[in-house]
Every structure is written in C-alpha cells, then in structure tokens.
Amino acid sequence: MSNDSHLQLKGLSKAFGSQTVLDRIDLDIPLGEHTTVIGKSGTGKSVLLKCISGLLASDSGTISASGKQGIPSCSYMFQQNALFDSMTVEENVALPLRETGKAGKEEIEQRVGDMLAQLELSPASKKYPAEISGGMKKRAALARALITSPEIILFDEPTTGLDPQRKYAVFDMIRDYRKRFGFTVVMVSHDVPEVFEISDHIAWLDEGKIKFWGTPKQLAENTPDALKPFLNPKLASA
Ligand SMILES: Nc1ncnc2c1ncn2[C@@H]1O[C@H](COP(=O)(O)OP(=O)(O)OP(=O)(O)O)[C@@H](O)[C@H]1O
C-alpha cells in the first residue's frame, strides 16, 4: 500500500511488565479520513492512541505519517475534555500555542480569536469552563486541539457519559469540522453501532492484535463471530 497518504504503524508493541497490551500491530490508517478503533474494555485502545501521539513510548515498532518516520503532528482529545477550570476559554485554547513558544502574543491572540469565531465560541471567550454548557466545553476542547493545526486528532471516547442527543451532536461536530479543517481522525469509541455513521474505517483491537480492518459496510457484511456479541450486546445476553 502507498505510504504517502497513510499513518503507518509497523510492528508496534507495548507491554506493562509481563502484560502485553499491543502485540506487533501493523496498521495503515488513511490520512484525511475517520478511523474508529473498537474493542472491549481494557484491551489497549487508549494505549494505542497514546503510542501514536507519543504520550507513551512503544517498546518496539515504527510509526510514520506520509512516509516520514516519527510521531506525526497530532492533538489528543481526552474523555473529559480536560479543560483547565482556572483558565478562561481563550486561555485554554491559547495554551498549546504558548507551550510551543513559537508564536508571539499578537499572533496567538489573532489565531485564538479566529478559532473561537469558527467554532462559534467568541461570546464565551472570557468565560470559565464552569460557566459554559457541555456542548461549548466540547467545542472549546476541540478548539484547543485544532489550534496548532495538527494533521491528526486522536479522540479518546469523546461521548462518554453523554445522553443520546448530545452524543449525536458531538459526532456531527467532529464530522463537520473534520470536513472543514481536513484533519485525520483516529477515535476510540464504545458507541457501536452509532459511531459507524461517521466512520470511514473500523479497526477492531482484540488481544493485542487488529483482528478486523475495513469499512462499516464490510464489517456489517462480514462480521467476525467473536465481534457479534460486542456489536449487539442484546444478543449476548439473550
Ligand atoms: N501506564 C500504565 N501502566 C500500567 N498498565 C497500564 C498503563 N496504561 C494502561 N495500562 C493497562 O493496559 C491495558 C489497556 O488499557 P487501555 O486504557 O488502553 O484500555 P482500553 O481498551 O482503552 O479500555 P477502556 O475501553 O475501558 O477505556 C489495561 O490492562 C491497563 O490496566
């Protein structure tokens, strides 16, 4: 497969003590598209995202994007948004730019102002996270993830704890902004099958290996037996 438009993982392994979590994973994730990683709890989905982002060092294997070896430019969006309560929305969004130390004060103000406007957050710029709605918090976290113009955004269970209506609102937001900004999404989600609607590709992680890779349509047409109860928990408990 061509490597110029892919995030490629080759032989990626990660163990904690004697527990092997990722076992020589090979994966070609198309850039510019949305890939969702599914799998049962504790199987290593978050560890996979953290290895891609460089938050965790893998034990062996390589990561490359567009054929370039090394950790790609990516942002990591955590389950609970992880906004700093003591900072306003604009200070939260500015933080990654301040941390790089590359942009001056004026440039930061300009870029943060533009980003807040694009995500319809300008009226909330001086507010603290506790003073804004759940949807605004998600958008503020997304604005912070987008501010450095990353190629890839890693979403770790972005809809955990949300009711169905808010869940769909978050999915719509991610789909719309991905199309608008053109970033690649790699997402971990338990919201199956709902998340399939916004996913171009599904990767099933099980016992340290990617045991299925394909489109949601391919998954529906050719569901591995071991995945069936996971996709439809009602069948498993019947
Ligand atoms: N820093 C760490 N040190 C030791 N063990 C860890 C560490 N991080 C993760 N693990 C272990 O790795 C395994 C996979 O964890 P991970 O958080 O990736 O699971 P997950 O698939 O994302 O689960 P969930 O769906 O419940 O969020 C777990 O057994 C976990 O305890």
The ligand as an SDF file (V2000), in Angstrom:
LIG
                    3D

 31 33  0  0  0  0  0  0  0  0999 V2000
    0.5160    3.4470   32.3890 N   0  0  0  0  0  0  0  0  0  0  0  0
    0.1290    2.1810   32.5620 C   0  0  0  0  0  0  0  0  0  0  0  0
    0.7880    1.3650   33.3990 N   0  0  0  0  0  0  0  0  0  0  0  0
    0.4210    0.0680   33.5500 C   0  0  0  0  0  0  0  0  0  0  0  0
   -0.6080   -0.5140   32.9010 N   0  0  0  0  0  0  0  0  0  0  0  0
   -1.2990    0.2640   32.0590 C   0  0  0  0  0  0  0  0  0  0  0  0
   -0.9800    1.6380   31.8350 C   0  0  0  0  0  0  0  0  0  0  0  0
   -1.8380    2.1530   30.9290 N   0  0  0  0  0  0  0  0  0  0  0  0
   -2.6750    1.1310   30.5940 C   0  0  0  0  0  0  0  0  0  0  0  0
   -2.3480    0.0120   31.2640 N   0  0  0  0  0  0  0  0  0  0  0  0
   -3.0240   -1.2820   31.1210 C   0  0  0  0  0  0  0  0  0  0  0  0
   -3.1390   -1.5810   29.7460 O   0  0  0  0  0  0  0  0  0  0  0  0
   -4.3840   -2.2220   29.4820 C   0  0  0  0  0  0  0  0  0  0  0  0
   -5.1220   -1.4840   28.3940 C   0  0  0  0  0  0  0  0  0  0  0  0
   -5.5540   -0.2220   28.8920 O   0  0  0  0  0  0  0  0  0  0  0  0
   -6.3490    0.8340   27.9940 P   0  0  0  0  0  0  0  0  0  0  0  0
   -6.6360    2.0110   28.8700 O   0  0  0  0  0  0  0  0  0  0  0  0
   -5.6280    1.0680   26.7360 O   0  0  0  0  0  0  0  0  0  0  0  0
   -7.7080    0.0230   27.6790 O   0  0  0  0  0  0  0  0  0  0  0  0
   -8.9280    0.4830   26.7970 P   0  0  0  0  0  0  0  0  0  0  0  0
   -9.1150   -0.5240   25.7110 O   0  0  0  0  0  0  0  0  0  0  0  0
   -8.7720    1.9060   26.3500 O   0  0  0  0  0  0  0  0  0  0  0  0
  -10.1030    0.3490   27.8660 O   0  0  0  0  0  0  0  0  0  0  0  0
  -11.4790    1.1710   28.0790 P   0  0  0  0  0  0  0  0  0  0  0  0
  -12.3420    0.8290   26.9000 O   0  0  0  0  0  0  0  0  0  0  0  0
  -12.0300    0.5870   29.3470 O   0  0  0  0  0  0  0  0  0  0  0  0
  -11.1440    2.6300   28.1810 O   0  0  0  0  0  0  0  0  0  0  0  0
   -5.1340   -2.2760   30.8060 C   0  0  0  0  0  0  0  0  0  0  0  0
   -4.9730   -3.5640   31.3700 O   0  0  0  0  0  0  0  0  0  0  0  0
   -4.4530   -1.2260   31.6430 C   0  0  0  0  0  0  0  0  0  0  0  0
   -4.5250   -1.5500   33.0060 O   0  0  0  0  0  0  0  0  0  0  0  0
  1  2  1  0
  2  3  1  0
  2  7  2  0
  3  4  2  0
  4  5  1  0
  5  6  2  0
  6  7  1  0
  6 10  1  0
  7  8  1  0
  8  9  2  0
  9 10  1  0
 10 11  1  0
 11 12  1  0
 11 30  1  0
 12 13  1  0
 13 14  1  0
 13 28  1  0
 14 15  1  0
 15 16  1  0
 16 17  2  0
 16 18  1  0
 16 19  1  0
 19 20  1  0
 20 21  2  0
 20 22  1  0
 20 23  1  0
 23 24  1  0
 24 25  2  0
 24 26  1  0
 24 27  1  0
 28 29  1  0
 28 30  1  0
 30 31  1  0
M  END
$$$$
